[in-house]
Amino acid sequence: MALIVLNGLLIKDSSPPMLLHQISKTPQLDAFNYQSCFMQDLFAHFPEVLFIHRTYNPRGKVLYTFLVDGPRVQVEGPLARAVYFAIPINEDAKGLTQMFQVFKKFNPAWERVNTILVDPHFLLLPTLTMEFPTAEVLLSAFHICKFLQGKVYQLSLEQPVQSVLLSSLQSTMCSATAGNLRKLYTLLGNCVPPSRLPELHPHWLLNDRIWLTHRWRSRAQSNRYFQSLEVTAHILSQLFGATPFEKQGMASVFRYMQQNPSDKASLSLAVTPQDSHTPSDTSPESPNTEQLVEARIQHSLNAICTGPAAQLCLGELAVVQKSMHLIGSGSDKMNIQILEDTHNVQPQAPASCSCYFNQAFHLPCRHILAMLSARHQVLQPDMLQAQWTSGCANSLDSILGSKWSATLDKLLAVTLLTEEVGRLLQHCSKEEFERRYSTLRELADSWIGPYEQVQL
């Protein structure tokens, strides 16, 4: 059995000794390479496509996480596809060369790597191609999506335009056909100021070689793929990227893998008694605090809302648990991401959100509840519209308790879409209005037929 101590964390592995290369006696790590035997075996079975994700900590040190990718990989869990962790001495040509050479030394299957997926900010591509001469290096669909998403938020566009772009981006990433990519490319050209458009590198959308490595997935598979990588990136950012001490960060990553056995690449870890009480491991976001906040939110929902409304909101709260990501905040709004989507929350009472649930029902959605959880707050009466408060509109019980109606669902969807199109037409110049109206006129005529005048 291999026994290694990392920042007071005792790592035990009943399989043959793991690879653990460490240089340093301080809380910082000069260099670090880790791979369990399970991870080594996983890479040996699926070496064709290698996905590289980078996570920076406050000190500027970067954690490289290698994951297997491709059609043959069917393992489940955010970190289940991880096959290697490494922190190079420096993120330069020499440091990366040493890191890749250690990886290759313990993984003979590296010679079968055909494709390596990286993020747009990966600058040392010559070093990567030199160490993997037979592999093709491409941008990953996930990193392109995150890059474009971040750029859209930085542009500070009008809310309706931003929502359309983000919705189109999400839809295109889940169905990356050449036609959908071309439509997104055109949409960016129409919505983004010409002076800012080069920042988004829209030409990536027209590089079909990038998307061939992702297009084999169905829409459902793409959804699961992006969700899994989003959770993986979030976990690594919260555990490694939140502390300047690399040993603490890696110990937190290993501890997470131990506590989540659904991740097939889990480790057998045991925390020493003295380590379990060290101040460095305590956090204001401890499980007890989170559970207390969630319990208070549940109580406020039950106390303020009608029964059916509380049930709807409690279902939304269940999604928030362990899946909240606060992207950014300002004085008048917050950007909340719940794994699969990103929406803007207006905290001012009554709180509102751009998501479908809030727009349709005018109830606190998962994004508003995530905001409350992040702020350690509870629902207040003035955050709720009057018709949903306890004791009002008793007839709503029968309405919400009734069976699902396909007609009502379609009506809600059409109403939301109509309002969104209306807002887009209201906030544009006269010339842009005429162009958009003409386009809508042509679409209506081609769909229903010019023989029947369609009122827009």
N, C-alpha and C positions, 0 to 999 in steps of 0.2 A: 504493500500500500504506500502510495506517495503522500508525503506530508510536507506542505509548504506553508510558511507563515507570510501573509501579506497584510501589513498594517494591523497586526493583531488578529486577523481573520485566519483561522485554521482551515486549510483546504485539504480535504481527504478524497482520494479516488481509489476505489478498490480494483480498477482495471490497471494495466501496465502503466508505468510512470508517465505523467503528462509532460508536455514541453512547457517550461516556465523559465524564461530568460530575463533576468532582472539585474540592472546595474544601478545601485544607489543604496545608501543607508539613511537617507533623509525622507521626509514625507513626500518629496517629489521623486519621480522616476526619470532617470536619464534615458533608459530604453526598456521596453517591456514587450515580450512576445508570449502569447498563451494559446495553447490548443490542447483540448482533451482528446482522449483516444476516440471517443464517439465522434467528435468534430472531424478528426483526421479520417475516420472511416467514412463519414458522410461525404467529405470532399472527394475521396477516392471513388465513390460510387457516382457522383454527379459533378465531374470537373469541367464540363463543356462550357458553361457560362458562369463567370465570376462577377459578382456585384460588390463594389467597394463603396462603403459609406464612411464619411469623416465627421467626427464630433470634436469640437474645440472646447477647452476649459478656460476659465478666466486667466490662467497664466500663459495661454497661447499654445500649450501642448495639445497635440491632436491624437485622438484615438481612431485608428483604422479598424473597421469591422468588415471582414470578408464574409459574404453570404453566397451560397449557391443559388442559381437561378435556372430558368429554362423549363420546357414542357415536361420533362421527366420528374421534376422535383414536386412531390406531393405532400411534404411534411407540413404540419400545422403549428401555429404559435408564432408570436412576433420574433423571438430569437431562435426558433427551431432551425432556421436555415443558416445560422452563423457557424462558420467553420474556422475562424481565426480572429484573434484580437492582437493588435500591435500598437505600440507607441514608439515611433522612431526617435532617435536622439535629437535630430533636427529635421525639419521638413524641407530638406534640400536634396540634391541629387545623391550625395553621399549617404545621407541618412536613409532615404528610401531604398537605395541599392542594398544597404545592409539588411533592411527589413525584408525585402523581397527574397534575398538570398537565404535568410534563415527560414522563411516560409518554404522555399523550394527544397531546402536541405531535408526537411522533415515531411515533405509531400511530393513523392516522385510523380504523382499524377498531374503535376503542374504542366507537364509536356502536352497533355491532352486538352488544355484550355484553348477554346476556339474564339471566345468573345469575352471581353472585359467591359463592364458597364461602369461609368464614372459620372461625377457631377460636373456641371459647366465650369466650376471654379478650379478644377484640377489642372494645374499648370505644368506639372512635370511629366507631360506625356512622353517625351523622348526617353526618360528613364524607364517608364513602364514598358514601352515597346522594346527597349533594349533587353530588359529582363524576361519579357514574354514575346520573343520575336515571331512566333507563329500565330499569335492571337490578334484579333481585330479589336481595337479600342473604340468604343462608341459612347455617346451620351445616353444615360438611362431615361426612360419615359418618366419615371417617378421624379427624378431630379429636375427634369425640364418642367414638369407640372408645378413643382414647388417654386422653381425660379420664376416662372411666369406669374404664379399666384402672388408672390411677394412683390413683383414689379407692378402689378395692377393696383395693389394697395398703396404703393409709394406714389402712384400717379395722382391720387386724390381726385379721381373723377367724380362726376355727379353720381349719386346713389343708384339711380336706375341703370345707368350705363355700366357701372361697376358690377352690379348684380347680373346683368346680361352676360358680361365678359366671363365672370367666374362660373356661371351656370354652363355656358358654352364650353369653357375649358374643361370642366368636370365631365361633361357629356362626351367631348371629343376624346379625352384620355381613356374613357371606358369603351370607346368604339373608334379606334384610331385608323379608320379607313382613309384612303387618299382623298376622297371627296370631303369627308368631315374635316380633315386637316386643312384642306384648301379653303373651306368655309370659315374656319377659325382664323386663318391667315388673312382673309379678306375683311373679316369683322374687326380684327386688330387694326388693320389699315384705315378703316372707317371711323373707329372710335378713339384711337390714340393720337394725340397731336404729332404731326410729322417730325417735329424736332426731338420728340421723346421715343419715337418708334424704334430707332436702332438699339436702344437700351434693352429691348425685349428679344432681340435676335430672332425675329419671326421666321427667318429662312430655315431655322431648325425644323419647322413644321413641314417643310417641303423636301427635307432630306429623307427619302423613303428608306434608306438603309438603316436609319435609326429605328424606324417604326416596325420594320420586319421582325425585329427581335421581340416585339411586344404584341404584334397583331394576331398571333395565334390564339390569344386568350379570348374567350367569349366576354360579353358585357358583365355577366355575373362573376366570372373569374377575375376580370380586371378590377371590379369593385373590391373583391376580397384581397387581391394583390396590393392595391393602393392602401387599403385599410391596414393590412398587416405591416407594410413598410412605414406607414405613418405612425403606428404604435411603436414600432422598433426605434424609429428616429426620436420619438418623444421620450421613450424610456432612457435611451442613451444620453439624450440632452439633459434630462432631469437628474440622472444618477452620476454620470461622468462630467457633463458640462456645467453642473451647478457648483462644483467645488474646485478650488485651485490646487488641491492635493491629489495627485494622480493615484496614490495608493488607496486613499479613501474612495475615490471614484470607482476604481476597479473592484474594490471590495463590495461596494454597493451593487455593481452589476452582477457579480457572482452571487451575492445574497438574493437578488431578485430571481436569478435563474434557479436557485435552490427552492425558493418559495413558490415558484410557478412550474410545477412538474408537468403541466400540459405542454410546455416547451420541450420537445423531444431531446434537445441538447442540454438538458439540465445537469447540474453538477451535484455531487454529494458534498455539502459544505457544513461545517459546524462552527458556530461562533464561540470563542472562548468566553468564560464567565466575566473576566475583567473587561473584555472588549464590549460586551453587551451593555455596559453601563458607562461607556466613555462619552464625554460631552460631544465629541465630534459626530456621534451617530444620532444625537437627538435633533429633532427638527420641529418647527411649529406645524408642519404638515404631517405629524405622526398619525397612524391609523386611528388612535383614540380620538384625536381632535376631529378628523374627518368624519368619523361615525357620529360624533356629537353634533357637528354642524348639519349633517344629513338628517339626523333625528329631529333637530329643531325646525328644519325646513319642512319635513313631513308634518310636524305638528301644526305649523303655521298654515299649511295648505288645508289640512283637515278642519282647522278652526275658522278660516276665512271663507273658503270656497264652498259652493254647493257640493253635494255628494258626487254627482257625475263629473263635475269639473275637477274635483280633487282626484278622482280616479284617473282621468286623462293626464293630469299634471304629474301624478305619481309614476305613471308609465314613462313620461319624459325624464323624470328624475332618475329612474333606473338606468337610463342610457348614459347619464352624466357620470355615474360612479366609475371611477378609474379610467375615464376616457376623455376628460376635459383638457383642453389646451387653450390657454389664454394667449393669443397671438400678440395683441397690443392694446393699449388703452389710451384714451385722451380724456379731456374734461367733459366732453359731451357724448362720447360713444365708446364702445368697447368692441373689439373683434374677437369672436369666440369660435373655436373650431372643435367639433365633436367627431373626430375620426374621419367621417366620410364627407363632410361638407364644412363650409365656412360662411358665417353670417354676421351681420352687423347688429348689435344690440344698442338700443337707446335706453339708458338706465333711468331717465327722468320719468316720473309717474305721469300717466300709467305706462309702465315699461312696454317697449315694443321691440320686435325683431323682424328681420327680412325673410325669415323662413316660412314655409307653407303653413305649418301648424299654427303659428301665431297669427298669420295673416287671415287664415280661414276661421279660427275659433276665438281669436283675441284673448287667449289664455297664456299664462307663463309657459313657455316652451323649454326644451332642454337647454337652449343657449342662455335664456334668462336665468334659469335655475343654476346653470354653471357659473354665471356671473355672481349670483348670490353666494354660492358655495365658495368661490374664490375670495370673496370679500368677508366671509364668515357672517353673512347676514341672513335674515329670514324674510319671507313674503310679508309685505305691508298692505293694509286694505286699499290705500290709494294707488297701488300698483295694479289693481284689478278693476276691470270695468264693472259697473253697478249690477248688470244683469247676471253676473257670475257670483256675486257675494252671497254668503249663506243667508237663507231666509227669503231671498228674492226669486221671483220667476220659478215657482214650484213646477210649472208645466215643463220646464227644461228637463226634469227627471225622466219624463216619459219620452221626450224627444231623443235624448242621448241614450236612453236605455233601449231604444228600438233597434231593430236589425239594420245592418249596413245596407245602404241603398246605392246602387250603381249610378242611378240618375242624379242623386244628390251629390255624389262624389264628382261626377262630370261637371255639374253645375258649379261647384266650388272651384274646380280647376279652371273652367272657362272664365268665371268671374275674376279670379286672381290674374289670369293672363290678360284679360281685357283691361283691368286697372293698370297693369304694368305697361301695356302698349300705350294706353292713354297718357301715362306720366312721361313716357319717352317722347310722345308727340308734343306735349306741352312745353318741354324744356329743350327746345331746339330752335334754330333760326328759321326764318320763313322759307328760305331756299331748301334747307334740310327737311322741313315739314313737307314741302311739295314733293320732294324726292321720296320720302318715306311713305307718304300717302299714296303716291302713284304705284309704289311697289306693292302696298297692301291691296290696292284696287286690282292690280294684275293677278295677285295671288287669289283673291276672292273670285274673280271672273274665271280663272283657270280651274278652280276647285268646284264651284257650284255651277258655273256656266254663264256666259255673257247674256244669254237669253232671259235671265232672271236678275233684275237689278238688286244687288246686295247693299244694304245700308251699312255703312261703316261708322 
